[in-house]
Amino acid sequence: MNNVVLMGRLTRDPIQRMANSVNGELEIARFTLAVDRRRRSSGDSGEQTADFISCTAFGKQAEFVNKYLHQGTKVCLQGHIQTGSYTNKDGQTVYTTDVIVESIEFAESKAAASGGGQAPAYNNDSAAAAPAPAPSEGSDFMNIPDSVDDDGLPFK
């Protein structure tokens, strides 16, 4: 099975192209995703390391990428790996590996992306000191305390 799931940030704005296809013109978006490595190596100086993965989106996914994504945007995508090769102008064979995007979505809110992603500060000391409520029995949802107003929720 060839399936890839990645979460990372665009290293620069996507490159937009159009190509001719059987059904007319097809939009293409190429971008590089910086994906943090899960573990640091023992010889590492404690710095976070990342892999830079080439990604290509076609059609509707490319339209989404070209319209809404830019350098620094955090996304989660699902796709498959595609390898290829070509001969460069010096006659050398160059091997390529790309992730072909099948679905893509934002991985953080606009507020978090612009630096406002901190949790809202509550002035009610009793709410801050109270432990997180446990989910009610038979439910996968957490009970939200009455002291939390609707403006603090990520949805309405």
C-alpha positions as CSV (number, residue, x, y, z in Angstrom):
1,M,0.0,0.0,0.0
2,N,1.3,3.4,-1.0
3,N,-0.2,5.9,1.5
4,V,1.4,9.0,3.0
5,V,0.0,11.3,5.7
6,L,2.1,14.5,6.5
7,M,1.7,17.5,8.7
8,G,4.0,20.4,8.2
9,R,4.5,24.0,7.0
10,L,5.0,25.3,3.5
11,T,8.6,26.5,3.0
12,R,7.5,29.1,0.4
13,D,4.5,30.1,-1.7
14,P,3.3,27.3,-4.0
15,I,4.3,27.3,-7.7
16,Q,1.2,27.4,-9.9
17,R,1.1,25.9,-13.4
18,M,-1.5,24.9,-15.9
19,A,-1.2,21.8,-18.1
20,N,-3.2,20.5,-21.0
21,S,-5.2,17.3,-20.2
22,V,-7.9,15.3,-21.9
23,N,-10.6,17.3,-20.2
24,G,-9.0,20.7,-20.9
25,E,-6.5,22.6,-18.8
26,L,-5.5,21.1,-15.4
27,E,-4.2,23.3,-12.6
28,I,-1.0,22.1,-10.9
29,A,0.5,23.3,-7.6
30,R,4.0,22.4,-6.5
31,F,5.3,23.1,-3.0
32,T,7.7,21.9,-0.4
33,L,6.5,20.9,3.1
34,A,8.8,21.1,6.1
35,V,7.9,18.2,8.3
36,D,9.4,18.0,11.8
37,R,11.0,14.7,12.7
38,R,9.4,12.9,15.6
39,R,12.6,12.1,17.4
40,R,15.9,13.8,17.7
41,S,19.1,11.8,17.2
42,S,21.3,11.3,20.3
43,G,24.2,13.3,18.7
44,D,21.9,16.2,18.0
45,S,22.5,19.5,19.7
46,G,18.8,19.6,20.8
47,E,17.7,21.5,17.7
48,Q,14.5,20.3,16.0
49,T,15.2,18.7,12.7
50,A,12.9,18.6,9.7
51,D,12.5,16.8,6.4
52,F,11.7,18.9,3.3
53,I,9.3,17.0,1.1
54,S,8.3,17.9,-2.4
55,C,4.6,17.8,-3.0
56,T,2.4,18.1,-6.1
57,A,-1.3,18.7,-6.2
58,F,-3.6,18.5,-9.3
59,G,-7.1,19.7,-10.1
60,K,-9.3,20.8,-7.1
61,Q,-6.5,20.2,-4.6
62,A,-4.2,22.4,-6.7
63,E,-6.9,25.2,-6.8
64,F,-7.2,25.1,-3.0
65,V,-3.4,25.2,-2.6
66,N,-2.9,28.0,-5.0
67,K,-5.8,30.1,-3.6
68,Y,-5.4,29.7,0.1
69,L,-1.9,28.5,1.1
70,H,1.3,30.5,1.4
71,Q,4.7,30.3,3.0
72,G,4.4,29.2,6.7
73,T,0.9,27.8,6.4
74,K,0.5,24.6,8.5
75,V,-1.3,21.8,6.6
76,C,-2.2,18.2,6.9
77,L,-2.2,16.2,3.7
78,Q,-2.8,12.7,2.5
79,G,-1.4,11.3,-0.7
80,H,1.0,8.7,-2.2
81,I,4.7,8.7,-3.1
82,Q,5.6,8.8,-6.7
83,T,9.2,8.3,-8.0
84,G,10.6,9.2,-11.3
85,S,13.8,10.2,-13.2
86,Y,15.0,12.4,-15.9
87,T,18.2,13.2,-17.7
88,N,19.6,16.7,-17.0
89,K,21.4,18.9,-19.5
90,D,24.8,17.3,-18.4
91,G,23.5,13.9,-19.4
92,Q,23.2,12.7,-15.8
93,T,20.2,10.8,-14.5
94,V,18.4,12.6,-11.7
95,Y,16.0,10.6,-9.5
96,T,13.0,12.3,-8.0
97,T,10.5,11.5,-5.2
98,D,7.3,13.5,-4.8
99,V,4.2,13.1,-2.7
100,I,1.1,13.4,-4.9
101,V,-1.6,15.1,-2.9
102,E,-5.0,13.4,-2.7
103,S,-6.5,15.5,0.1
104,I,-5.2,18.5,2.0
105,E,-6.6,20.7,4.8
106,F,-5.5,23.4,7.2
107,A,-3.8,22.2,10.4
108,E,-4.3,25.4,12.4
109,S,-6.7,28.3,12.6
110,K,-6.0,31.7,11.2
111,A,-5.6,33.1,14.7
112,A,-2.9,30.5,15.5
113,A,-1.1,31.1,12.3
114,S,-0.9,34.9,12.9
115,G,0.5,34.4,16.4
116,G,-2.8,34.7,18.3
117,G,-3.1,31.0,18.8
118,Q,-2.6,31.0,22.6
119,A,-5.5,29.7,24.7
120,P,-7.8,32.4,25.9
121,A,-7.0,33.8,29.3
122,Y,-9.8,33.4,31.8
123,N,-10.0,35.9,34.7
124,N,-12.2,33.6,36.7
125,D,-9.8,32.0,39.3
126,S,-12.1,29.1,40.1
127,A,-12.3,28.1,36.4
128,A,-8.5,28.3,36.1
129,A,-7.9,26.2,39.2
130,A,-10.5,23.6,38.3
131,P,-9.2,20.4,36.7
132,A,-10.4,19.6,33.2
133,P,-13.8,17.9,33.4
134,A,-14.0,14.2,32.6
135,P,-16.2,13.0,29.8
136,S,-19.6,11.8,30.8
137,E,-20.2,8.0,30.7
138,G,-21.1,6.5,27.4
139,S,-19.9,9.6,25.6
140,D,-16.7,10.6,23.8
141,F,-17.3,14.3,24.4
142,M,-16.0,16.3,27.3
143,N,-18.4,18.3,29.5
144,I,-17.7,22.0,29.2
145,P,-17.9,23.9,32.5
146,D,-20.5,26.6,32.9
147,S,-17.8,29.1,33.6
148,V,-16.6,28.9,30.0
149,D,-18.4,31.4,27.7
150,D,-19.2,30.6,24.1
151,D,-16.6,33.1,22.8
152,G,-13.8,30.9,24.1
153,L,-14.8,27.9,22.0
154,P,-13.3,27.3,18.6
155,F,-16.8,26.7,17.1
156,K,-20.4,27.9,17.7
